[in-house]
Amino acid sequence: MSKNLPDRHIDGILKQLSTPWIIALERAYRVKKMNLENGFILDLACGSGIQLAAYSSQLNMPCIGIELDAERAAVSENTLNEILNFDINSQSKIITGNCLHKEKINIDKNILFSLIHLDPARPTNIQSHTISEMEPNPIEALDIWKNNLIKNKGGVILDLSPRLSKEQCIELMEELKRILPDFKQTWEWSSQGRGRVDRLSVWLGSVAGENTKSRYVRNHPKDIEKSIVIESEKLPWEKENVPLKNTTVEVGEILSIVDPALISSGLENSWEAIKNSEGRWIRKEGRRPLFIHSNKITDNEEINSLISESGVIRSIIEHDINEGVEQLIEIGKKLELKTLTLRLKISPELQPILQSKLDRNLIDIGGLGFVIKLPNNKLAICTKI
């Protein structure tokens, strides 16, 4: 991590759990454009204080963070000192305590909050999470503090685990409606482009979209103004699950491997690049969702970042990759390809062996290609575009 970043003082397990500064800043940048009523910002479990400081610095509002762990509270205080200007920092503070015991938290009763944020702790290194595992319990915490929001103007952002099941999300949505019945909800899935959803959150009240129930955000690695935002008036679980019909492909069609995090958010058909193109999905599940189309989707570099790879299908064969790559080498030479990257599931032990053999036996100068497994288990050999 660069020594110039404002989270340089955070290390160890807290660094692993903290939201990266660029992600925290991007989120705060979008909140800033929502014109919140002026007030304080409250983080009910502030951890390292990175997200709290990002909100406060972008919105130019003082903040209060509550943190159960005294050592983390000290780090959070240091974070505010690093990031906030003197005037805002002098009005802000970090309190060591349990947000579920409001009576023990020393906050001026006249303070009202423009925004309440909560990112509850959850178990690590497991494949699924439940609401009951979150600490503090988000429903209990928000129910305790909701009356401290600026009336009819306050917003809430609740971070969740992207490993929550659809059923868990629906249950939480109904619980939030119960305790905050007048608050609109926008569910947000975000990704940094590594083929998975990195964050799931619910935005409520004044930070929810007017006609937006769900949102997908593809974070730009360097520029917060270049993140891609896709919105929909429906939630993924409100949409009819229509089976894919025409999953056959032909030589000459264009095949694109799309970011699976977009599919996980259920917003793939709300993406303008897909809406405005004549094409069809032939696979939506797994690590490599496939979209077939006749023309190049777009020349926009940012939009293309949601496409892992695009290519013209040049050959379709029946072949078990575990039997070797000799047939692929022969086809690659005929197509004058210098590279042919394997984009399909292969055992970790075999993949580098097969890829290395392909790399050694193709021509030295030529085009670029890739191999993908189709839903019918045939292999498509594509030249990149």
Summary of the structure (lengths in Angstrom):
residues: 385
radius of gyration: 24.2
end to end distance: 34.5
largest distance: 76.6
contacts: 1243
relative contact order: 0.08
helix: 32%
strand: 26%
